[in-house]
Amino acid sequence: MRTIRITSFAILLGLASLFLFISSCTKKPESIGLDLVNDNQSFVGIDTTFEIRTYSSIEDSVRTDETSISLLGSRFSSVFGLSNASFYSHIRLSTVQPEFGENPVIDSTMLTLVYSNSYGNIETELNLEVHELTESFYKDSTYYADSEFEISMVEMGIMTFVPTPNDTLYIDTIPYKPELRIPLNNDLGNVVFDPANVDSLGTNDSFLNIFKGIYVSVDDVGIPGDGAILAFDLLNERSRVMLYYHNDEDDSLSFAFDINLSSGRVGRFQHDYSLSSDPDFIEEVVNGDTTVGAEKIYLQGMAGIQTEVWFPGLAEWAGTGKIAINQAKLILPNFNPTDEESFVPNTLVLFQYQEDGSLGFIADQLEGDIYFGGTYNEGFNDYFFRLSRYGQSLINGSPDYGIVIHPSGKSIKAEEVVICGTSLPDSKWMKLEIIYTIIE
């Protein structure tokens, strides 16, 4: 934690007429704080920085059911340690009460997953397994990143592959997103071809009683820098299981098992942060030392790492007079923007804690995303959030319960970034920059 004396870079009395002119024409970010006080006839613009208290911690719980994207893979980061992603999914009959004809015989079964994105070293071989679920889960229930269901110990499918998320698949000369095709054994076909299960094929609900779903996972990678987390679009119509078979009348038949909006889907994320080779990360995140945020703070998707922030410096202003914040900007510089191993989030999100520990929106968000911020600036290699109204509320006496920051899409993305702490050289530190007005 760093304590910074309040210092003004200048007292610019000549700005008064300019500020009044701008506010009369259009509402700029630095003028928004002026409507928070009753009297703004006299003011001085001053730019300052304040004390910040911050540290990073492991996310408590993140909901991962029925997400738009499903993550799968294993990735070993020198900073964040080992991260694994797997998923559970229902598959559904494309047609209820299917007719398979006389004496159907299985030829092959194929699970297809359509790529959406990837994070990590896609040149690494991954060992994939598919298992049948032996425990039910439900589409209308809530599940989190640590949810786990019982599975059969016998694999339905095993495959070693090198990911190809950047390829293009052409079907009749039309380009499509690439696919991962996973051969499965005959277990699914044996279930649906069993005459004893005919009545269970009458509805998808009854089908889920005899085939509860699939679990897709990848073995751990073992070398820092290896592995990748792959993003799949299970709701793409090409993501499905195809059963190929023949019967006495036809030697080339197929039946589709769909994965769609009616299918239950749950992501499971596992992290071993003890494998990090970053001593600051070990102290702050693994050992829970809340003072290490002075050096670095950490943000990770996949229900990983969040960062909490407080502004004790603003409390020093409470009750000192009429002060209006024209602009409060929290700046978060990337600690190592040239790190090829990291996948920097395009967007961060920020919420404030309520008295009961729940999360709520900050008033500044009502001004819109362009004003509020949170998008990565590749030119400056940083993020910013405007917290003018929030800062004003603290000066006016509201309790500082803190704010929390994490990457957007933390249940569907595997992004991560290290942010500069509060005690690095002035050009790099995490800071709160304020332009404020003294009302006479």
C-alpha positions in Angstrom: 0.0 0.0 0.0 1.3 3.5 -0.9 0.4 6.7 0.8 0.8 9.8 -1.5 0.7 13.4 -0.3 -2.0 15.5 -2.0 -0.1 17.8 -4.4 -1.4 20.2 -7.0 0.4 20.6 -10.3 -1.0 24.2 -10.7 -3.7 26.5 -9.6 -5.2 27.6 -12.8 -7.6 30.4 -12.1 -7.9 31.2 -15.8 -9.6 27.8 -16.4 -12.8 29.1 -14.7 -14.2 30.8 -17.7 -13.1 27.9 -20.0 -14.8 25.3 -17.8 -18.0 27.4 -17.6 -18.0 27.7 -21.4 -17.5 23.9 -22.0 -20.2 23.0 -19.4 -22.7 25.3 -21.1 -22.2 23.6 -24.5 -21.8 19.9 -23.8 -21.2 17.8 -20.7 -17.6 16.7 -20.7 -16.3 14.0 -18.3 -14.4 16.5 -16.2 -17.6 18.6 -15.6 -19.9 15.9 -14.4 -19.0 16.3 -10.7 -20.2 19.9 -10.8 -23.9 19.0 -10.5 -23.2 17.2 -7.2 -23.0 20.4 -5.2 -25.4 23.4 -5.0 -23.0 26.2 -5.5 -20.4 26.1 -8.2 -19.8 29.8 -8.7 -16.1 29.7 -7.6 -13.7 26.9 -8.2 -10.1 26.0 -8.7 -9.0 23.1 -11.0 -6.4 20.9 -9.3 -5.0 17.5 -10.4 -4.0 15.1 -7.6 -3.4 11.5 -6.7 -4.6 9.7 -3.6 -3.8 6.7 -1.4 -5.1 3.4 -2.7 -5.4 0.1 -0.9 -5.7 -3.0 -3.1 -5.0 -6.7 -3.2 -5.9 -9.7 -5.3 -7.8 -12.8 -4.2 -9.3 -16.0 -5.6 -12.9 -15.6 -6.8 -15.4 -17.1 -4.4 -18.0 -18.5 -6.9 -18.9 -17.9 -10.5 -22.0 -19.3 -12.2 -21.1 -21.5 -15.2 -24.4 -23.1 -16.3 -25.9 -22.5 -19.8 -23.2 -20.1 -20.9 -22.9 -19.1 -24.5 -19.4 -20.6 -24.8 -17.9 -23.7 -23.2 -14.2 -23.8 -22.3 -12.0 -26.9 -22.6 -8.3 -27.4 -22.1 -5.2 -27.2 -19.8 -2.8 -24.3 -19.6 0.4 -23.8 -17.5 1.3 -20.2 -16.9 4.5 -19.1 -15.2 2.5 -16.5 -13.3 -1.0 -18.0 -12.7 0.1 -21.7 -12.4 -2.0 -24.5 -13.9 -5.6 -23.9 -15.1 -7.9 -26.6 -16.4 -11.4 -26.2 -18.1 -13.9 -29.0 -18.7 -17.6 -29.2 -19.3 -20.7 -31.3 -18.8 -23.5 -31.3 -21.4 -26.8 -33.0 -22.1 -27.3 -34.3 -25.6 -30.9 -34.5 -26.9 -32.7 -36.6 -29.5 -33.1 -34.7 -32.7 -36.3 -36.6 -33.2 -38.3 -38.3 -30.5 -39.5 -41.9 -31.0 -36.9 -42.5 -33.7 -37.3 -45.5 -36.0 -34.0 -47.3 -36.5 -35.4 -50.1 -38.7 -34.8 -53.8 -38.5 -31.6 -55.0 -36.9 -29.7 -51.6 -36.6 -25.9 -52.0 -36.3 -23.6 -49.3 -35.2 -20.9 -48.2 -37.6 -19.4 -45.3 -35.7 -20.2 -42.4 -33.4 -18.7 -38.9 -33.6 -18.8 -35.9 -31.2 -18.2 -32.6 -33.1 -17.4 -29.4 -31.3 -17.2 -26.1 -33.2 -14.3 -23.8 -32.2 -14.9 -20.3 -31.1 -11.6 -19.0 -29.7 -8.4 -20.1 -28.0 -6.0 -18.9 -25.3 -2.5 -20.3 -25.0 0.0 -22.3 -26.9 -2.1 -24.1 -29.5 0.9 -26.1 -30.7 0.8 -28.2 -27.6 -0.7 -31.7 -27.9 -3.7 -32.2 -25.6 -5.0 -35.5 -24.4 -8.8 -35.5 -24.3 -11.3 -37.8 -22.7 -15.1 -38.1 -23.0 -17.1 -39.9 -20.2 -20.7 -40.7 -19.8 -22.4 -39.1 -16.8 -23.8 -41.4 -14.1 -25.4 -38.5 -12.1 -28.1 -36.2 -13.3 -27.9 -32.5 -13.5 -30.8 -30.2 -14.5 -31.3 -27.4 -17.0 -33.3 -25.3 -14.6 -30.8 -25.5 -11.7 -27.9 -23.2 -10.9 -24.3 -24.5 -11.0 -20.9 -23.0 -10.4 -17.4 -23.4 -11.6 -16.6 -26.0 -8.9 -19.6 -28.1 -9.6 -18.8 -31.8 -10.1 -21.0 -34.8 -11.1 -20.3 -38.5 -11.0 -19.1 -40.1 -14.3 -18.4 -43.5 -15.6 -14.8 -44.6 -15.2 -14.8 -46.1 -18.7 -14.1 -43.6 -21.4 -16.5 -43.1 -24.3 -13.7 -41.5 -26.2 -10.0 -40.8 -26.0 -8.0 -38.6 -28.4 -4.6 -36.8 -28.6 -4.8 -33.8 -30.8 -3.2 -30.5 -31.6 -5.8 -27.7 -31.6 -6.6 -25.9 -34.9 -8.9 -23.0 -33.9 -7.5 -20.7 -36.6 -8.2 -23.0 -39.5 -11.1 -22.6 -41.9 -13.5 -25.4 -42.8 -14.9 -25.3 -46.3 -18.3 -27.0 -47.0 -19.3 -26.7 -50.6 -16.8 -23.9 -51.0 -18.4 -21.9 -48.1 -16.0 -21.1 -45.2 -17.0 -22.1 -41.7 -15.5 -22.1 -38.2 -13.2 -25.2 -37.8 -14.3 -28.3 -35.9 -12.9 -30.7 -33.4 -14.1 -34.2 -34.2 -13.9 -36.8 -31.5 -14.6 -40.5 -32.2 -16.7 -42.2 -29.5 -17.3 -45.9 -28.7 -20.6 -47.7 -29.1 -22.0 -47.0 -25.7 -24.5 -44.4 -26.8 -25.7 -46.5 -29.8 -26.1 -49.5 -27.5 -28.4 -47.5 -25.3 -30.7 -46.2 -28.0 -30.7 -49.5 -29.9 -31.6 -51.6 -26.8 -35.3 -52.7 -27.2 -35.7 -52.3 -23.5 -35.2 -48.5 -23.9 -37.8 -47.9 -26.6 -40.3 -46.2 -24.3 -37.5 -43.9 -23.0 -37.0 -42.4 -26.5 -40.5 -41.0 -26.5 -39.4 -37.7 -24.9 -36.1 -36.0 -24.3 -36.8 -35.9 -20.6 -37.2 -39.6 -20.5 -34.1 -40.0 -22.7 -32.1 -38.1 -20.0 -33.0 -40.8 -17.5 -31.2 -43.4 -19.5 -28.3 -41.2 -20.9 -27.6 -38.4 -18.5 -25.0 -36.6 -20.6 -21.3 -36.3 -21.4 -18.3 -35.0 -19.6 -15.4 -33.7 -21.8 -12.0 -33.0 -20.2 -8.3 -32.7 -21.0 -5.3 -34.1 -19.0 -3.0 -31.7 -17.2 -0.1 -30.2 -19.2 3.2 -30.3 -17.3 5.5 -27.5 -18.6 5.1 -23.8 -18.0 4.2 -22.1 -21.3 2.5 -25.2 -22.6 -1.2 -25.9 -23.1 -4.2 -24.0 -24.3 -7.8 -23.3 -23.2 -10.1 -23.8 -26.1 -13.5 -22.1 -26.5 -16.2 -24.0 -28.2 -19.6 -23.0 -29.4 -21.8 -25.8 -28.3 -24.9 -24.0 -29.6 -23.7 -24.1 -33.1 -25.8 -26.5 -35.1 -22.7 -28.5 -36.1 -21.8 -29.1 -32.4 -23.5 -32.4 -31.8 -23.1 -36.2 -31.7 -23.7 -38.2 -34.9 -24.5 -41.9 -34.7 -23.8 -43.7 -38.0 -25.4 -47.1 -38.5 -26.9 -49.5 -41.0 -29.9 -51.9 -40.9 -31.3 -54.7 -43.0 -32.7 -52.2 -45.5 -30.0 -49.5 -45.8 -26.3 -49.6 -45.3 -25.7 -45.8 -44.8 -27.8 -44.2 -42.1 -27.3 -41.6 -39.4 -29.0 -40.1 -36.4 -28.2 -36.8 -34.7 -28.1 -36.0 -31.0 -28.3 -32.2 -30.6 -26.8 -29.8 -28.1 -29.0 -26.7 -28.1 -30.6 -24.1 -25.8 -32.7 -26.8 -24.2 -29.6 -28.8 -23.2 -28.1 -28.4 -19.7 -24.5 -27.3 -19.9 -22.1 -26.7 -17.0 -18.5 -25.5 -17.1 -16.0 -26.7 -14.5 -12.7 -24.8 -13.8 -9.8 -25.9 -11.7 -6.7 -23.9 -10.8 -3.5 -24.9 -9.0 -2.0 -21.5 -8.1 0.8 -23.1 -6.0 2.6 -23.9 -9.3 3.2 -20.2 -10.0 6.8 -19.2 -10.3 6.0 -15.5 -9.4 6.8 -15.0 -5.7 4.6 -11.9 -5.4 1.6 -14.0 -6.8 2.3 -16.8 -4.2 2.4 -14.3 -1.3 -0.6 -12.3 -2.4 -3.0 -14.9 -3.9 -1.9 -18.2 -2.4 -0.8 -17.0 1.0 -3.3 -14.2 1.3 -0.9 -11.4 2.1 -3.0 -8.2 1.5 0.1 -5.9 1.6 1.7 -7.3 -1.6 -0.7 -5.3 -3.9 1.8 -2.5 -3.6 3.9 -4.3 -6.2 1.5 -6.1 -8.5 -2.2 -7.1 -8.7 -3.7 -9.9 -10.7 -6.8 -10.4 -12.8 -7.8 -13.8 -14.3 -10.9 -15.0 -16.1 -12.2 -18.6 -15.8 -13.5 -17.9 -12.3 -9.9 -17.1 -11.3 -8.5 -14.0 -9.7 -10.3 -10.7 -8.8 -8.9 -7.5 -7.3 -10.5 -5.3 -4.6 -9.8 -1.6 -4.2 -10.4 1.0 -1.5 -9.7 4.7 -1.4 -8.8 5.8 2.1 -7.2 9.0 0.8 -10.6 10.3 -0.1 -11.8 9.9 3.4 -9.3 12.6 4.5 -11.4 15.1 2.5 -14.7 14.2 4.0 -16.1 17.2 6.0 -13.3 19.6 5.0 -15.6 21.9 3.0 -17.4 22.1 -0.3 -15.4 19.9 -2.7 -16.8 18.7 -6.0 -15.0 16.1 -8.1 -15.0 17.1 -11.7 -13.2 13.8 -12.7 -11.8 10.9 -10.8 -10.0 8.4 -13.0 -8.6 5.1 -11.8 -5.7 4.1 -14.0 -4.6 0.5 -14.2 -1.3 0.0 -16.2 -0.4 -3.4 -17.6 2.7 -4.6 -15.7 4.2 -6.4 -18.7 2.5 -5.4 -22.0 5.2 -7.3 -24.0 4.5 -10.6 -22.3 3.6 -13.1 -25.1 2.4 -15.7 -22.6 -0.5 -13.6 -21.3 -3.9 -13.0 -23.0 -4.9 -9.5 -21.9 -8.6 -9.0 -21.4 -10.1 -6.6 -23.9 -12.5 -5.4 -21.2 -12.6 -5.2 -17.4 -15.7 -4.8 -15.3 -16.1 -3.0 -12.0 -18.7 -3.2 -9.2 -19.0 -1.7 -5.7 -19.6 -3.6 -2.6 -22.8 -2.9 -0.6 -23.0 -3.0 3.2 -24.2 -6.6 3.2 -21.3 -7.7 1.0 -23.4 -8.0 -2.2 -22.3 -6.3 -5.4 -24.0 -3.3 -7.1 -23.5 -1.0 -10.0 -21.7 2.3 -9.6 -23.5 5.5 -10.4 -20.8 6.5 -13.0 -21.9 3.5 -15.1 -25.1 5.4 -15.9 -23.0 7.8 -18.0 -22.3 5.0 -20.5 -19.5 2.7 -21.4 -17.4 5.3 -23.3 -17.4 7.6 -20.3 -17.1 4.9 -17.6 -14.2 3.0 -19.3 -12.8 -0.5 -18.7 -11.5 -1.1 -22.3 -7.9 -1.9 -22.8 -6.0 0.9 -24.5 -3.2 -0.6 -26.6 -1.6 2.8 -27.1 -1.0 3.4 -23.4 -1.1 -0.3 -22.4 -3.6 0.4 -19.6 -7.2 0.5 -18.5 -9.1 3.3 -16.8 -12.4 3.7 -15.0 -14.0 7.1 -14.3 -15.3 7.1 -10.7 -16.3 10.7 -10.3 -19.7 10.2 -8.8 -18.4 7.3 -6.7 -15.5 9.4 -5.4 -17.9 12.3 -4.6 -20.1 10.0 -2.6 -17.1 9.0 -0.5 -16.2 12.7 0.1 -19.8 13.3 1.1 -19.6 10.7 3.8 -20.7 7.4 2.2 -18.8 4.4 3.7 -16.0 3.0 1.5 -17.0 -0.7 1.3 -14.7 -1.1 -1.6 -14.9 -2.0 -5.3 -14.0 -5.2 -7.1 -12.5 -5.6 -10.6 -12.3 -8.7 -12.8 -12.2 -9.5 -16.5 -15.5 -9.5 -18.3 -16.9 -12.8 -19.3 -15.2 -14.6 -16.5 -17.2 -17.8 -17.1 -16.5 -18.0 -20.9 -13.0 -16.5 -21.3 -9.5 -17.5 -20.2 -7.9 -14.0 -20.2 -5.5 -12.8 -17.6 -3.3 -9.7 -16.9 -0.9 -8.5 -14.3 -1.5 -4.8 -13.3 1.0 -2.5 -11.8 0.7 -2.0 -8.0 0.6 1.3 -6.1 4.3 1.6 -5.2 6.0 1.3 -8.6 7.7 4.4 -10.3 5.4 7.3 -11.0 5.1 6.5 -14.7 3.7 3.0 -14.1 1.8 2.9 -10.8 -1.8 2.2 -10.4 -3.3 5.6 -9.4 -6.4 7.6 -8.8 -6.2 10.9 -10.7 -8.6 13.6 -9.7 -9.6 17.0 -11.0 -11.7 18.7 -8.3 -13.3 22.0 -7.5 -13.3 24.0 -4.3 -16.6 25.7 -3.8 -16.4 29.0 -1.9 
